[in-house]
């Protein structure tokens, strides 16, 4: 009987630990979700998920908007958030095809920006204003960020011209993506250096 209790306690512990591994959660999506899991979520909720280059806005889930999905690592869908139309971009890792970044874009709106900042400040404590390394970007854009933990970065970028962008990033995946891109660049350089 004790072995059975121990087994179930172990399973419960693993479920709790695994459920807390994601760096961010947005709506019902979490970082680390496989593309297939996101695809199932989109189907189940009739979300109009599309490949990055798809230009039409479907009313709900359709396979037509996902043609050649294997070639893409960025997908998007549209939703209404805070009573405003928003485009949500989902970024997946190259090798493991897991969600590591999510970006929401709205048309510029001062009231919406203040609402978002208020909601995020309440959830993650006060965000801090950050500055870009580009002087031009600091003049044209406003940046604010929250770091709820060591693997999560939430960044709000505001511009009257291009819109309002809220980005959730799982830094552990992003660092791995960067390392993989650099490794591939190095392979190409080593391979092609012999041609000279």
Buried (B, 14 or more C-beta within 10 A) or exposed (E): EEEEEEEEEEEEEEEEEEEEEBBBBBEEBBBBBBBEBBBEBBEEEEBBBBBEEBEEEBEEBBEEBBBEBEEBBEBBBBEEBEEBEBBBBBBBBEEEBBBBBBBBBBEEBEEBBEBBBEEBEEEBEEBEEEEEEEEEBEEBBBBBBBBBEEBBBBBBBBEEEEBBBBBBBBBBBBEBBEEEEEEEEEEEEEEEEEEE
